Amino acid sequence: MTPAAAGASGLPLRRFLPAVVVGATVWSAVHVTAGFLLREAAEQFEKAFGIAGWVVLAVVVVAGVVGWRVRRRRAQARRAAARETVAVLADERRDAA
């Protein structure tokens, strides 16, 4: 989004480009360094929580799918109820006229 915001604001490329280069370099260096320093901790975590991690991931995915389906069905029920209410009100209005 930063390039779009910079372009929309009219920021000249000669001011934007150096900032992007510095930002990307620092961002990359931080992430590569963190990965290098935390590799052993990540390996230990994977050994300790390998199976449990997959189980937790599966539970989260199933819960997400179930939640999504429940919300979708409730939304469909609300739309159907709203259509029915509109139809009843239209009938009452027609009868009153």
C-alpha positions in Angstrom: 0.0 0.0 0.0 2.9 2.3 0.5 3.6 2.8 -3.2 0.0 3.5 -3.9 -0.2 6.0 -1.0 3.1 7.7 -2.2 1.8 7.9 -5.7 -1.6 9.3 -4.7 0.0 11.9 -2.5 2.3 13.0 -5.4 5.5 12.1 -3.6 8.4 12.4 -6.2 10.2 9.1 -7.0 13.5 10.7 -6.1 12.3 11.0 -2.5 10.4 7.8 -2.4 12.9 5.4 -3.9 15.8 5.9 -1.3 13.3 5.4 1.5 12.0 2.2 0.0 15.5 0.9 -0.6 16.5 1.6 3.1 13.3 0.2 4.4 13.5 -3.0 2.4 17.1 -3.5 3.3 16.5 -3.1 7.1 13.3 -5.2 7.0 15.2 -8.1 5.2 18.2 -7.8 7.5 16.0 -8.0 10.6 14.0 -11.0 9.4 17.1 -13.0 8.2 18.9 -12.2 11.4 15.9 -13.3 13.5 15.6 -16.5 11.5 19.3 -17.3 12.0 19.2 -16.6 15.7 16.0 -18.4 16.4 16.6 -21.5 14.2 17.5 -23.7 17.2 14.5 -22.6 19.2 12.3 -23.3 16.2 13.7 -26.8 15.8 13.2 -27.5 19.5 9.6 -26.2 19.3 9.0 -28.4 16.3 10.3 -31.5 18.1 8.3 -30.7 21.2 5.0 -29.7 19.6 5.2 -31.4 16.2 2.2 -33.7 16.5 0.3 -31.5 18.9 0.9 -28.5 16.6 -0.7 -30.4 13.7 -3.6 -31.4 15.9 -4.1 -27.8 17.1 -4.0 -26.6 13.5 -6.6 -29.2 12.4 -8.9 -28.2 15.3 -8.5 -24.5 14.3 -9.3 -25.2 10.7 -12.3 -27.3 11.5 -13.6 -24.7 14.0 -13.1 -22.0 11.3 -15.0 -24.0 8.7 -17.9 -24.8 11.1 -18.0 -21.1 12.3 -18.1 -19.9 8.7 -20.9 -22.3 7.8 -23.0 -21.3 10.8 -22.6 -17.7 10.0 -23.5 -18.3 6.4 -26.7 -20.2 7.4 -27.7 -17.6 9.9 -27.2 -14.8 7.3 -29.4 -16.8 4.9 -32.1 -17.2 7.6 -32.0 -13.5 8.3 -32.4 -12.7 4.6 -35.3 -15.1 4.3 -37.0 -13.6 7.3 -36.4 -10.1 6.0 -38.0 -11.0 2.6 -41.0 -12.5 4.4 -41.4 -9.4 6.5 -41.3 -7.2 3.4 -43.8 -9.4 1.7 -46.2 -9.3 4.8 -45.8 -5.5 5.0 -46.5 -5.1 1.3 -49.6 -7.3 1.7 -50.9 -5.2 4.6 -50.2 -2.0 2.8 -52.1 -3.3 -0.3 -55.0 -4.4 1.9 -55.1 -1.1 3.6 -55.3 0.8 0.3 
